[in-house]
Amino acid sequence: MGPSVALTFVRTSTAVPSLGSGHVAVSGQHLCFQGLFGRPKEESLMIHSVRAAAAATASTVIAAAGLVFGTAGAAHATGHGAGYYGVWASGVNVRAGGGEHCYLYPSAANCPDVQTTVSSPAQVWVYCQQEGDQSVGGNPYWVWVLTASGHRGYMASYYTDNATNWIDGVERC
């Protein structure tokens, strides 16, 4: 159940000083106050309490979302879809070239052009993954990455900080 809002008011038709500049007067079920520029403002107490409850609920939802979707570290053990993943080894080749064979069946032989190398603690942006023509460390998957230096290419998924061979949430290339 959402938060409740209690309003306390005095039934009077006389102006009462408010916390800010201006005056407040309550008459019946309406809250009236003089604004900063002398313009009268009127707001139903029912609408005011509904707005206050909605604002409190929204604040609670935003705070809870911050706890659930808060900042994450560099290593993601279970996969989180396309995004940044850490590299745990040194001198890992990022490969391209070889045309269709590289795209469909990534491997060192099918992707002969080394674009760059990456080393721990670097992170790469993983776009997609593909089962390759070569397994590395028992992992048959290769990931299409973007490096911090702006190079794109396939990298053996074995070298990403992820607990499983297939990275959950990352689509097939």
TACORFEN-V387046 format. One record per residue. N is the residue number from 1. RES is the residue in one letter. PSI is psi in radians with two decimals (999 if undefined). OMEGA is omega as a letter, one per 20 degrees, with the letter a starting at -180 (* if undefined). D_CENTER is the distance of its C-alpha to the mean C-alpha in Angstrom with 1 decimal. Layout:
[[N & RES & PSI & OMEGA & D_CENTER] [N & RES & PSI & OMEGA & D_CENTER]]
This chain:
[[1 & M & 2.48 & a & 26.8] [2 & G & 2.92 & a & 25.3] [3 & P & 2.61 & r & 26.6] [4 & S & 2.69 & a & 30.0] [5 & V & 2.22 & r & 31.2] [6 & A & 2.29 & r & 34.8] [7 & L & 2.32 & r & 36.6] [8 & T & 2.27 & r & 39.9] [9 & F & 2.78 & a & 42.2] [10 & V & 2.28 & r & 45.8] [11 & R & 1.85 & r & 47.9] [12 & T & 2.74 & r & 49.7] [13 & S & 0.09 & r & 50.5] [14 & T & 2.65 & r & 50.8] [15 & A & 2.41 & r & 48.2] [16 & V & 2.38 & r & 46.4] [17 & P & 2.43 & r & 44.7] [18 & S & 3.14 & r & 40.9] [19 & L & -0.60 & r & 38.6] [20 & G & -2.84 & r & 37.9] [21 & S & 2.48 & a & 40.5] [22 & G & -3.11 & a & 42.1] [23 & H & 2.70 & a & 43.6] [24 & V & 2.43 & r & 42.7] [25 & A & 2.41 & a & 45.0] [26 & V & 2.25 & r & 44.6] [27 & S & 2.07 & a & 46.9] [28 & G & -2.20 & a & 46.7] [29 & Q & 0.30 & a & 43.1] [30 & H & 2.48 & r & 42.0] [31 & L & 2.10 & a & 40.5] [32 & C & 2.44 & r & 41.9] [33 & F & 2.69 & r & 41.3] [34 & Q & 2.17 & a & 42.3] [35 & G & -3.09 & a & 39.5] [36 & L & -0.58 & a & 39.3] [37 & F & 0.40 & r & 41.4] [38 & G & 0.13 & r & 43.9] [39 & R & 2.27 & r & 42.4] [40 & P & 2.46 & r & 42.7] [41 & K & 2.51 & r & 39.6] [42 & E & 2.35 & a & 39.7] [43 & E & 2.30 & r & 37.2] [44 & S & 2.39 & r & 37.9] [45 & L & -0.57 & r & 37.2] [46 & M & -0.82 & r & 35.8] [47 & I & -0.72 & r & 33.3] [48 & H & -0.78 & a & 32.5] [49 & S & -0.62 & r & 31.9] [50 & V & -0.75 & r & 29.7] [51 & R & -0.72 & r & 27.6] [52 & A & -0.72 & r & 27.5] [53 & A & -0.71 & r & 26.5] [54 & A & -0.71 & r & 23.7] [55 & A & -0.73 & r & 22.4] [56 & A & -0.72 & r & 22.6] [57 & T & -0.77 & r & 20.9] [58 & A & -0.72 & r & 18.0] [59 & S & -0.72 & r & 17.7] [60 & T & -0.75 & r & 17.8] [61 & V & -0.76 & r & 15.1] [62 & I & -0.74 & r & 12.7] [63 & A & -0.72 & r & 13.9] [64 & A & -0.69 & r & 13.5] [65 & A & -0.63 & r & 9.9] [66 & G & -0.64 & r & 9.5] [67 & L & -0.69 & a & 11.6] [68 & V & -0.79 & a & 10.1] [69 & F & 0.46 & a & 6.3] [70 & G & -3.04 & a & 7.6] [71 & T & 2.51 & a & 8.1] [72 & A & 2.72 & r & 9.5] [73 & G & -3.12 & a & 12.7] [74 & A & -0.62 & a & 13.9] [75 & A & 2.22 & r & 15.6] [76 & H & 1.86 & a & 14.0] [77 & A & -0.43 & a & 17.1] [78 & T & 0.08 & a & 16.3] [79 & G & 2.56 & a & 14.2] [80 & H & 0.41 & a & 10.7] [81 & G & -2.99 & r & 11.5] [82 & A & 2.43 & a & 11.7] [83 & G & -2.93 & a & 10.3] [84 & Y & 2.37 & r & 11.8] [85 & Y & 2.48 & r & 14.6] [86 & G & 2.73 & r & 17.3] [87 & V & 2.27 & a & 20.9] [88 & W & -0.13 & a & 23.4] [89 & A & 3.05 & r & 26.7] [90 & S & 2.54 & r & 28.6] [91 & G & 0.63 & a & 29.8] [92 & V & 2.19 & a & 27.8] [93 & N & 2.39 & r & 28.8] [94 & V & 2.06 & a & 26.6] [95 & R & 2.68 & r & 29.0] [96 & A & -2.92 & a & 29.8] [97 & G & 3.01 & r & 33.1] [98 & G & -0.02 & r & 35.3] [99 & G & -2.44 & a & 34.4] [100 & E & -0.61 & r & 33.8] [101 & H & -0.66 & r & 34.7] [102 & C & -0.78 & a & 31.8] [103 & Y & -0.77 & a & 29.3] [104 & L & -0.60 & a & 30.7] [105 & Y & 1.25 & a & 31.8] [106 & P & 2.48 & r & 30.1] [107 & S & 2.98 & r & 32.2] [108 & A & -0.66 & a & 33.9] [109 & A & -0.70 & a & 36.9] [110 & N & -0.30 & r & 35.2] [111 & C & 1.29 & a & 32.8] [112 & P & -0.32 & a & 35.4] [113 & D & 2.00 & r & 33.9] [114 & V & 2.00 & a & 31.9] [115 & Q & -0.75 & a & 29.5] [116 & T & 3.05 & r & 28.5] [117 & T & 2.65 & r & 27.9] [118 & V & 2.64 & a & 25.0] [119 & S & 2.70 & r & 25.5] [120 & S & 2.43 & j & 23.8] [121 & P & 0.46 & a & 21.7] [122 & A & 2.74 & r & 20.2] [123 & Q & 2.61 & r & 17.0] [124 & V & 2.62 & r & 17.0] [125 & W & 2.08 & a & 14.6] [126 & V & 2.10 & r & 15.6] [127 & Y & -0.86 & a & 16.1] [128 & C & 3.03 & a & 18.5] [129 & Q & 2.67 & a & 21.2] [130 & Q & 2.42 & r & 24.9] [131 & E & 2.29 & a & 27.8] [132 & G & -3.14 & r & 30.1] [133 & D & -0.05 & a & 33.8] [134 & Q & 2.35 & r & 33.6] [135 & S & 2.49 & r & 32.1] [136 & V & 2.12 & a & 31.1] [137 & G & 0.48 & a & 31.4] [138 & G & 0.00 & a & 31.7] [139 & N & 2.04 & a & 28.4] [140 & P & -0.08 & a & 29.2] [141 & Y & 2.58 & r & 25.8] [142 & W & 2.53 & a & 24.9] [143 & V & 2.43 & r & 21.5] [144 & W & 2.12 & a & 21.2] [145 & V & 2.85 & r & 19.4] [146 & L & 2.20 & a & 19.0] [147 & T & 2.93 & r & 20.2] [148 & A & -0.46 & r & 19.7] [149 & S & -0.01 & r & 23.2] [150 & G & 0.12 & r & 22.2] [151 & H & 2.50 & r & 24.1] [152 & R & 2.54 & r & 23.2] [153 & G & -3.13 & r & 24.9] [154 & Y & 2.49 & r & 25.1] [155 & M & 2.47 & r & 24.8] [156 & A & 2.20 & a & 26.0] [157 & S & -0.40 & r & 23.1] [158 & Y & -0.56 & a & 25.3] [159 & Y & 0.04 & r & 24.1] [160 & T & 2.63 & r & 20.4] [161 & D & 1.53 & r & 19.1] [162 & N & 2.46 & a & 18.8] [163 & A & -0.39 & a & 21.2] [164 & T & 2.85 & r & 22.4] [165 & N & -0.90 & r & 23.9] [166 & W & 2.27 & a & 21.8] [167 & I & 1.98 & a & 18.0] [168 & D & 2.37 & r & 16.6] [169 & G & -0.14 & r & 14.4] [170 & V & 2.21 & a & 15.6] [171 & E & 2.80 & r & 18.2] [172 & R & 2.47 & a & 21.8] [173 & C & 999 & * & 22.8]]
